[in-house]
């Protein structure tokens, strides 16, 4: 299928030679008009325009600034919201960018709020509008929940831009087709999802792989689940695929961390998920990547992830 912009380009490419033919037919000349040659010229104009368009698209996509296909997939699958909400998010991000000391890295840290204590590693634990931040990072795990009505509406714009960049790099480096299958999830969406799993597998099992409503990192708009073409999606079958391995080795370059690390279920509170990534900025992501031996966010910050756990 063609994108809207591509379709407009094709139509314009067709209109230009048609206009040329009309001009040719109506042009007054004493010479005998050579319609055959005019048609060939018109066709060549159309062909050249389409060729240039295709070449431009190819170069543009490979540059990696904006993978049109990936972006569309993301927009389609991730629960998006009305443009008004998106505008608000953009504005908030811009303000935060100015306020933070090292812009892009700590774009998510708010100013103000109350410090309620320190983590076991000595980081400030702060509450702003019912949201918990440890060392300026918004935390959603089994200890730290989010207000029911906290609803950014979609993936954070910075996170989405970084994800698009990462997926474009995976495409150009390895030819992988990956996208954020599940990004932002509202409290109610998570409630339905968790209850479905609870009814199917029981609470103890469901708690291993699904967050209770209000405890999901997906509700922050900073995390997403990745899927790849022709690979098992959001299941253990994705583990150790070339795509999963690439993500584990490269996501940190784009500011993402493998959130639920294998063998560290007691730290994160969740089973290993090779597809779930969370944005923390490139500086912290590189530290947690730890040359391939991922450190969990909980261990790094010195916080727990258990229902009813001590928040400060
Ligand atoms: Zn997830």
Boltz pocket constraint, residues with backbone or C-beta under 6 A from the ligand:
constraints:
  - pocket:
      binder: B
      contacts: [[A, 182], [A, 218], [A, 224], [A, 225], [A, 275], [A, 276], [A, 277]]
      max_distance: 6.0
